[in-house]
Amino acid sequence: MATLNQVSKLVTLILLGIGIVGCDSSTNTRSSGGGASMGEMAAALDAKTAAEKKEQQRLEAERKAEEARQAAAAQPQIEVVTAHSPKKGRSLEGGGYLSVVAGTRFWAEHQIILNHIRHAMELYRADKGDGSYPKTQDEFMREIIEPNLPATRLPELPEGWEYYYDPEEPLTLKMINRGGGTPSAVD
């Protein structure tokens, strides 16, 4: 019969042998039992962490893009009025040679109106003596547009758009999208 001391040594040797075999299998690329090595498990964990980080970055970028879209939608779109901005004559755009010839009449009329408004602004400025232009939209309509009708009759704009007077740029007639129309209606 074996003594307790001998049994203890035998158990220690068996556990040591199992530990060595287990450690050996974790450093190999593949153990004989088919399990993943420690290196493969670490690589898989790193790949998972990188994928989660990439997904978080993608979600953050999407969130920021959505915030930017909402901010842009909250601010009204303002465009400079050109001879092509009014509604009349827009149906003729992109229809070929005859459409361009027919549309030229409307575009010329619109440009003449814009020129009359600019001339009326210069006359207003000269008449005031201090070199100032109208300070508000109401003053612009009252002092520039109404006294010079019909030469300054503002043509109808596409749906959702209104004329907008900007005192910071008084010689540039603008229009603002108040909603209801398509933002690209002036392109």
C-alpha positions in Angstrom: 0.0 0.0 0.0 1.1 3.3 -0.8 1.6 5.9 1.8 -0.2 9.2 1.8 3.0 10.9 0.8 3.4 8.7 -2.2 -0.2 9.3 -3.3 0.2 13.0 -2.9 3.3 12.9 -5.2 1.5 10.8 -7.7 -1.5 13.2 -7.9 0.9 16.1 -8.2 2.7 14.4 -11.1 -0.6 13.7 -12.8 -1.8 17.3 -12.5 1.5 18.6 -13.6 1.3 16.4 -16.7 -2.2 17.6 -17.5 -1.1 21.2 -17.0 1.8 20.8 -19.4 -0.3 19.2 -22.0 -3.0 21.9 -21.6 -0.4 24.7 -21.8 1.2 23.1 -24.8 -2.2 23.0 -26.7 -2.9 26.7 -26.0 0.4 27.8 -27.7 0.0 25.6 -30.8 -2.0 26.9 -33.7 -4.2 23.9 -33.4 -4.4 21.3 -30.7 -5.0 17.6 -31.5 -8.4 18.0 -29.9 -9.6 20.6 -32.5 -10.0 23.6 -30.1 -8.8 27.1 -30.8 -5.4 28.2 -29.6 -5.0 31.2 -27.2 -3.6 33.3 -30.1 -6.6 32.5 -32.3 -9.0 33.4 -29.5 -7.2 36.7 -28.9 -7.3 37.5 -32.6 -11.0 36.8 -32.7 -11.6 39.0 -29.7 -9.5 41.8 -31.3 -11.5 41.5 -34.5 -14.8 41.6 -32.6 -13.7 44.7 -30.7 -12.6 46.4 -33.9 -15.9 45.6 -35.6 -17.8 47.0 -32.6 -15.7 50.2 -32.7 -16.3 50.5 -36.4 -20.0 50.1 -36.0 -20.0 52.7 -33.2 -18.2 55.2 -35.5 -20.6 54.4 -38.4 -23.6 55.1 -36.1 -22.0 58.3 -34.8 -21.4 59.5 -38.4 -25.0 58.7 -39.3 -26.3 60.6 -36.2 -24.2 63.7 -37.1 -25.4 63.5 -40.7 -29.0 63.4 -39.6 -28.4 66.4 -37.2 -26.9 68.3 -40.1 -29.9 67.5 -42.4 -32.3 68.6 -39.6 -30.4 71.8 -39.1 -30.4 72.5 -42.8 -34.1 71.8 -43.0 -34.7 74.2 -40.0 -33.0 77.1 -41.8 -35.0 78.5 -44.7 -33.3 78.2 -48.1 -32.5 81.5 -49.6 -31.6 81.9 -53.3 -30.7 84.9 -55.5 -33.5 85.7 -58.0 -32.4 85.3 -61.6 -34.3 85.6 -64.9 -34.9 81.9 -64.7 -36.3 81.9 -61.2 -40.0 82.9 -61.8 -42.6 80.2 -62.5 -43.6 81.5 -65.9 -41.5 80.0 -68.7 -40.2 77.1 -66.5 -42.2 74.5 -68.3 -40.2 75.4 -71.5 -36.8 74.5 -70.0 -35.0 71.5 -71.3 -37.4 71.0 -74.3 -35.0 71.6 -77.1 -34.4 74.4 -79.6 -38.0 75.6 -79.9 -38.5 75.6 -76.2 -35.4 77.8 -75.7 -36.6 80.2 -78.3 -40.1 80.4 -76.8 -38.7 80.6 -73.3 -36.3 83.5 -74.2 -39.3 85.9 -74.2 -40.1 85.1 -70.6 -36.5 85.2 -69.4 -36.0 88.5 -71.1 -39.1 90.0 -69.5 -37.9 88.7 -66.1 -34.4 90.2 -66.6 -36.0 93.6 -67.6 -38.0 93.6 -64.4 -34.8 92.9 -62.3 -33.1 95.7 -64.2 -36.0 98.1 -63.4 -35.8 97.2 -59.7 -32.0 97.8 -59.6 -32.5 101.1 -61.4 -35.3 102.1 -58.9 -32.9 101.2 -56.1 -30.2 103.5 -57.4 -32.8 106.3 -57.9 -34.0 105.8 -54.3 -30.4 106.0 -53.0 -29.7 109.2 -55.0 -33.0 110.7 -53.9 -32.3 110.0 -50.2 -29.0 111.9 -50.3 -27.4 109.8 -47.7 -26.6 106.9 -49.9 -28.9 104.5 -48.1 -31.2 101.8 -49.4 -34.4 100.6 -47.8 -33.9 99.1 -44.4 -36.8 96.5 -44.4 -38.8 94.3 -46.7 -41.9 96.6 -46.1 -39.9 99.7 -47.0 -38.6 98.0 -50.1 -42.1 97.1 -51.3 -43.5 100.5 -50.4 -40.7 102.7 -51.8 -39.3 100.6 -54.7 -41.9 98.2 -56.0 -45.2 99.9 -55.6 -44.3 103.4 -57.0 -42.7 101.9 -60.1 -45.5 99.5 -61.1 -46.0 98.0 -63.7 -42.2 98.1 -64.6 -41.3 96.4 -61.2 -44.2 93.9 -61.1 -42.7 90.9 -59.4 -43.4 87.7 -61.4 -44.9 84.6 -59.7 -42.3 82.3 -58.1 -42.5 78.5 -57.9 -44.7 77.1 -55.1 -43.4 77.7 -51.6 -41.1 80.6 -52.6 -41.5 84.3 -51.7 -39.5 87.4 -52.6 -37.0 88.3 -49.8 -35.3 91.7 -49.4 -32.0 91.5 -47.6 -30.8 94.9 -46.4 -27.3 93.5 -46.1 -27.2 93.0 -49.9 -29.8 95.6 -51.2 -29.0 95.3 -54.9 -29.4 91.6 -55.0 -33.1 90.5 -55.0 -33.5 87.2 -53.2 -36.2 84.6 -52.6 -36.8 82.4 -49.6 -38.4 79.0 -49.5 -41.1 79.2 -46.8 -42.0 75.5 -47.3 -44.5 73.7 -49.4 -42.4 73.8 -52.5 -39.5 71.8 -53.6 -36.1 73.2 -52.6 -34.6 72.6 -56.0 -37.4 74.5 -57.8 -35.0 77.3 -58.7 -32.2 75.1 -60.2 
